[in-house]
C-alpha cells in the first residue's frame, strides 16, 4: 500500500475538504528549497512550507545542533525550572528586537503566542483595576485558529461556525492617506474601553497578502500610544526577514508593547512560540497577590530541542550571506513584478521584502474560494512548484537559500500560466 493510501485511511488534513481534495503528495526528503516525493519528483517549495522555512530544508547546521541537544536534555518543566537555551535565546532576541521589549514568554506556536499576548493585555488592565475588554483589529486580519486568535481575526468562512462564541472586536480598515484621520477618531471614541490594538505589521498574510504603508501604521500606533492603548504586533509571519528588515516593526518609529513570534523562529524545523513584552506590562503582574499571576502555560513551554533549533536558525539568520540573500530575492521579485504588471490578466502586483503577490484578473472580486485557485495550484504542482494560491492571488515566499535559477523557473512558469490559463 502506498504512503498516500495509508494516509487517507487514518489522517485528517488541515484546511482540506477531505471529500473533494486530491490525495496528498507523499514527501520523503528535502534539501535547500527543494522537496522530493516518493517517486523522486522534485518540487520547489515556493511558499516555505506555510511560511516557516527560511534557511532551506534539512539544514545540516540546525540538524547538528538539534541532535546535540537531544543527547543533553530533551525537555524540562518550565514552571520553577529553566535551562541554558531558553535564557540564551531570550537574551539574543531581545538584543535585536525593538529596545522597549524586555521580557520573553515561551509557548508552542503562532496561535498560542497570540493568545498569550491577548491575555497579557486583558489582565494588565484587570490587575490595574480598570475594566478594559474591547480589542481593536484590522478587517481581513488572521491571527490564528484557537478561539482568542480567531476572535481577533476577520470574520469569514473560517470562523462562521464559531462566530456566536467569539468575543466582540472592533474591526477597522487598513490605514492609508484617505482614512487615517477617521481611524484615529474612531480609536479615540473607544479608548476608555479598549485594552489593545492587535495588527499584522505591513502585510496581512492569510487575508490575501494585503499590504499597507509603514507611514500610516506608524501614525495609528502613535495615536494609540497617545490614547493609552496597548499595541500587539503579530510578527508570526512577518518576523525574521520576510519584509526586508529583521522584523516588520523595524519599518516604523513607534514600537509595540507586545510582539508575537513563531513560524521562522526555528527556521521551520519544529514548533515554537514566543511572546515578548515591555517592562511595564511585566510589572503589572508583579504582586504579593497571587491572583495577579499570568495563569498561562503549555506542557512544552521553552522546549530545549525547539530552542536549540531556534538558536541555530538565529545564527544563520544573522550571517551576512543571509541578509544578502534577502536583498537578492527582493530585487528579483521587484524586477519580475515590473515585467508582468502590464499583462492584461494581472490585476495587480505587490511586494514587501521577500513577499511577492499577484492578483489574477477574473472579472470579479478577489476571493479565497475563487475556483481559479484549484486550477493554478495543480498547474504549478505539475510543473514541480509548490505555490498555494489564496483564491486568485498567487504569492511567492521562498526560503532565503533559493537560487536565482529556481526563482527564474518560478517566474517563467507564472508567465507561461498567464498565457495558457
C-alpha positions in Angstrom: 0.0 0.0 0.0 1.4 3.4 -0.9 2.1 6.1 1.7 -0.8 8.2 0.2 -3.3 5.3 0.6 -2.1 4.7 4.2 -2.5 8.4 4.9 -6.1 8.5 3.5 -7.1 5.7 5.9 -6.1 7.5 9.1 -5.3 11.2 8.6 -7.5 14.4 8.6 -5.5 17.2 6.9 -5.7 20.9 7.8 -7.7 23.4 5.7 -8.8 20.5 3.5 -12.3 19.3 2.4 -11.4 15.6 2.6 -14.2 14.5 0.3 -13.2 16.5 -2.7 -9.5 17.1 -2.2 -6.9 15.3 -4.3 -4.8 12.7 -2.5 -1.8 14.2 -0.6 1.6 14.1 -2.2 4.0 11.9 -0.1 7.2 13.8 0.6 10.2 11.8 1.7 13.0 14.3 1.9 14.1 17.9 1.5 17.2 19.8 0.5 17.6 23.5 0.2 14.5 25.0 -1.4 13.5 21.6 -2.8 11.2 18.8 -1.6 11.2 15.3 -3.1 8.3 12.8 -3.3 8.5 9.1 -3.0 8.8 8.8 -6.8 11.8 11.1 -6.9 9.9 14.1 -8.4 11.2 17.4 -7.0 9.2 20.4 -6.1 10.4 24.0 -5.4 9.0 25.0 -2.1 8.0 28.5 -3.2 5.8 29.0 -0.1 8.4 27.9 2.5 6.0 25.1 3.7 3.4 27.5 5.0 5.9 30.4 5.6 8.0 28.6 8.2 11.2 27.6 6.4 13.8 30.4 6.0 17.1 28.6 5.5 16.1 25.5 3.4 15.1 22.0 4.3 17.2 19.6 6.3 19.8 22.3 7.0 22.9 20.5 8.3 23.8 23.1 10.9 20.4 23.1 12.5 20.2 19.3 12.4 23.6 19.1 14.2 22.5 21.5 16.9 19.2 19.7 17.4 21.0 16.3 17.6 23.5 17.6 20.2 20.6 19.0 22.3 18.7 15.6 22.2 21.7 14.0 23.8 21.8 16.5 26.6 18.2 17.5 27.6 15.0 16.9 25.6 12.6 18.6 27.9 12.1 20.0 31.4 9.0 21.6 33.1 9.4 25.3 32.7 7.5 26.3 35.9 10.1 26.6 38.6 12.9 25.5 36.3 15.0 26.9 33.5 17.7 25.9 31.1 20.6 27.4 29.2 19.0 27.5 25.8 15.9 29.3 27.0 17.9 32.0 28.7 20.3 32.4 25.7 17.6 32.7 23.1 15.7 35.3 25.2 18.9 37.3 25.7 19.9 37.2 22.0 16.4 38.0 20.7 16.0 41.0 23.0 19.3 42.4 21.6 17.8 42.6 18.1 14.2 43.4 18.9 12.9 47.0 19.5 14.6 48.3 22.6 11.3 48.5 24.6 10.9 44.7 24.6 12.3 43.4 27.9 10.7 40.1 28.8 10.1 36.8 26.9 7.2 34.3 27.4 7.5 31.0 25.6 4.7 29.0 24.1 4.5 26.5 21.3 3.0 28.0 18.1 1.8 31.2 16.5 -1.8 31.0 17.7 -0.7 30.4 21.3 1.8 33.3 21.0 -1.2 35.5 20.1 -3.4 34.0 22.9 -0.6 34.9 25.4 -0.5 38.5 24.1 -4.2 39.0 24.3 -4.3 37.6 27.8 -1.4 39.8 28.9 -3.3 42.9 27.7 -6.7 42.0 29.2 -5.2 41.0 32.5 -2.9 44.0 32.5 -5.9 46.3 32.8 -7.6 43.9 35.2 -4.6 43.9 37.5 -4.7 47.7 37.4 -8.4 47.7 38.4 -9.6 49.1 35.1 -12.4 47.5 33.1 -11.0 47.5 29.5 -12.1 44.5 27.5 -12.5 45.8 23.9 -9.9 44.9 21.3 -9.3 46.7 18.0 -8.1 44.8 15.0 -7.9 45.2 11.2 -10.5 43.9 8.9 -9.3 40.8 7.0 -6.9 40.0 9.8 -5.7 36.5 10.5 -4.1 35.8 13.9 -4.6 32.0 14.3 -7.2 29.3 14.8 -7.5 29.0 18.6 -10.5 30.8 20.0 -8.9 34.0 21.1 -6.8 34.3 18.0 -9.9 33.6 15.9 -11.8 36.3 17.7 -9.3 39.0 16.7 -9.3 37.7 13.1 -11.6 39.0 10.5 -15.0 37.2 10.3 -15.0 34.9 7.4 -16.0 31.4 6.3 -13.2 30.1 8.5 -14.9 31.5 11.6 -18.6 31.2 10.6 -19.3 28.1 12.7 -18.0 29.8 15.8 -19.0 33.5 15.4 -21.6 33.4 18.2 -18.9 32.2 20.6 -16.2 34.7 19.7 -15.8 37.9 21.8 -16.7 41.2 20.2 -13.9 43.0 18.4 -13.8 46.5 16.8 -12.6 45.9 13.2 -11.1 48.9 11.4 -9.8 49.4 7.8 -6.2 49.2 6.9 -4.8 52.8 7.1 -4.0 54.9 4.1 -3.8 58.6 3.3 -7.5 58.9 2.8 -8.7 57.3 6.0 -6.1 57.6 8.7 -7.6 60.7 10.4 -11.0 58.9 10.5 -9.4 55.8 12.0 -7.7 57.9 14.7 -11.0 59.5 15.6 -12.6 56.0 15.7 -9.9 54.8 18.1 -10.3 57.9 20.3 -14.0 57.2 20.7 -13.2 53.7 22.1 -10.1 54.5 24.2 -11.5 54.2 27.7 -13.0 50.7 26.9 -10.1 49.4 24.8 -7.5 47.0 26.1 -5.3 46.8 23.0 -4.9 47.1 19.3 -3.5 44.0 17.5 -2.2 44.0 13.9 0.0 42.2 11.4 2.5 44.9 10.6 2.7 45.8 6.8 1.4 42.5 5.4 -1.8 40.6 6.1 -0.8 37.1 5.1 -3.8 34.8 5.0 -6.0 37.8 4.2 -4.5 37.7 0.7 -1.0 39.1 1.1 -2.7 42.5 1.6 0.0 45.2 2.1 -0.1 48.7 3.5 2.4 51.5 4.2 4.5 51.8 7.3 3.9 55.6 7.4 0.2 55.2 8.1 0.7 52.3 10.5 3.2 54.4 12.4 0.6 57.2 12.6 -2.0 54.9 14.0 0.5 53.5 16.5 1.5 56.9 17.7 -2.2 57.8 18.2 -2.7 54.6 20.2 0.3 55.5 22.4 -1.2 58.9 23.0 -4.5 57.4 23.9 -3.0 54.9 26.3 -4.0 51.8 24.2 -1.6 48.8 24.3 -0.3 47.5 21.0 0.4 43.9 19.9 2.5 43.4 16.7 1.8 39.9 15.4 5.1 39.1 13.7 4.4 35.3 13.5 4.5 35.6 9.7 6.5 38.9 9.1 9.3 38.2 11.5 12.9 37.1 10.7 13.5 38.9 7.4 10.3 38.4 5.5 9.7 42.2 5.0 13.3 43.0 4.2 14.2 44.1 7.8 14.8 41.8 10.8 11.2 42.5 11.8 8.4 44.3 10.2 8.3 46.6 13.3 11.7 47.9 12.3 9.9 49.8 9.5 8.1 52.1 11.9 9.3 54.5 14.5 6.6 53.8 17.1 7.1 50.4 18.8 4.5 47.9 20.0 4.1 46.9 23.7 3.9 43.2 22.8 5.3 41.1 19.9 4.4 37.6 18.8 6.7 35.1 17.0 6.6 31.6 15.6 7.0 30.2 12.1 10.5 31.2 11.0 11.9 31.3 14.6 13.2 27.8 14.3 14.0 28.0 10.6 10.9 25.9 10.0 12.4 22.9 11.9 9.7 22.5 14.6 7.0 24.3 16.6 7.9 27.1 19.0 6.0 30.2 20.0 7.3 33.3 21.7 5.7 36.5 23.1 7.7 39.5 24.2 6.6 42.5 26.2 7.7 45.7 27.8 8.8 46.0 31.4 5.6 48.0 32.2 3.4 45.1 31.2 5.6 42.6 33.1 5.5 44.8 36.2 1.7 44.9 36.2 1.8 41.2 37.1 4.3 41.5 40.0 2.4 41.4 43.2 2.1 39.8 46.6 -1.3 38.9 45.5 -1.1 35.6 43.6 -4.3 36.3 41.8 -2.3 38.8 39.7 -0.2 35.9 38.2 -0.4 35.3 34.5 -2.1 32.0 34.5 -0.9 30.6 31.2 1.4 27.8 30.3 2.0 24.8 27.9 3.4 21.4 28.6 6.2 22.0 26.1 6.9 25.6 27.0 10.5 26.5 26.2 11.2 23.0 24.9 15.0 22.7 24.8 15.1 20.9 21.4 13.0 23.5 19.7 15.1 26.3 21.3 18.3 24.6 20.1 16.8 24.8 16.6 15.9 28.5 17.1 19.4 29.3 18.3 20.9 27.6 15.3 18.4 29.4 13.0 19.3 32.7 14.6 23.0 32.1 14.0 22.2 31.5 10.3 19.8 34.4 10.1 22.4 36.9 11.3 25.0 35.8 8.8 25.9 38.5 6.2 25.1 35.9 3.5 21.5 35.5 4.7 21.0 39.3 4.7 22.5 39.4 1.2 20.1 36.7 0.0 17.1 38.6 1.4 18.1 41.6 -0.6 18.7 39.5 -3.7 15.3 38.0 -3.5 13.8 41.4 -3.0 15.4 42.7 -6.1 14.4 39.7 -8.2 10.8 40.0 -7.1 10.8 43.7 -7.9 12.1 43.2 -11.4 9.6 40.3 -12.0 6.7 42.5 -10.8 7.7 45.3 -13.1 7.9 42.9 -16.0 4.4 41.3 -15.6 2.5 44.2 -14.2 1.2 45.3 -17.6 -0.1 41.9 -18.6 -3.9 42.1 -19.2 -4.5 39.1 -16.9 -2.6 40.7 -14.0 -5.0 42.7 -11.9 -2.2 44.0 -9.6 1.1 43.1 -8.2 2.5 44.0 -4.8 5.7 43.3 -2.8 7.2 43.9 0.6 10.7 42.4 1.1 10.8 38.8 0.1 7.0 38.6 -0.2 5.6 38.9 -3.7 1.9 38.7 -4.6 0.0 38.9 -7.8 -3.8 39.0 -8.3 -5.1 37.2 -11.3 -7.8 39.2 -13.2 -11.0 37.2 -13.1 -13.6 39.9 -13.7 -14.9 39.5 -10.1 -13.7 40.4 -6.6 -10.7 38.6 -5.1 -11.9 35.6 -3.1 -10.3 32.8 -1.1 -12.8 30.4 -2.7 -12.3 31.6 -6.3 -12.3 28.4 -8.5 -9.2 29.6 -10.3 -7.3 28.7 -7.2 -7.5 24.9 -7.8 -6.6 25.2 -11.4 -3.5 27.3 -10.6 -2.4 25.1 -7.7 -2.5 21.9 -9.9 -0.8 23.7 -12.8 2.2 24.7 -10.7 2.4 21.3 -9.0 2.6 19.6 -12.4 5.5 22.0 -13.1 7.2 21.0 -9.9 6.4 24.2 -8.0 4.5 24.4 -4.7 2.5 27.6 -4.9 -0.6 27.7 -2.8 -2.8 30.5 -4.2 -5.1 32.4 -1.9 -8.1 32.3 -4.2 -7.0 34.2 -7.3 -3.9 35.7 -5.5 -0.6 33.9 -6.2 2.2 34.7 -3.9 5.9 33.7 -3.8 7.5 33.4 -0.3 10.7 31.3 -0.7 13.4 30.2 1.7 16.3 32.6 1.6 18.6 29.9 0.1 16.6 29.7 -3.1 18.8 30.1 -6.2 18.4 32.6 -9.0 17.8 29.6 -11.4 15.0 28.3 -9.2 13.4 31.8 -8.9 13.7 32.3 -12.7 11.9 29.0 -13.2 9.0 30.0 -11.0 8.7 33.4 -12.7 8.8 31.7 -16.1 6.1 29.2 -15.2 3.9 32.1 -13.9 4.3 33.9 -17.2 3.5 30.7 -19.0 0.4 30.2 -16.9 -0.7 33.8 -17.8 -0.7 32.8 -21.5 -2.2 29.3 -21.1 -4.9 29.6 -18.4 
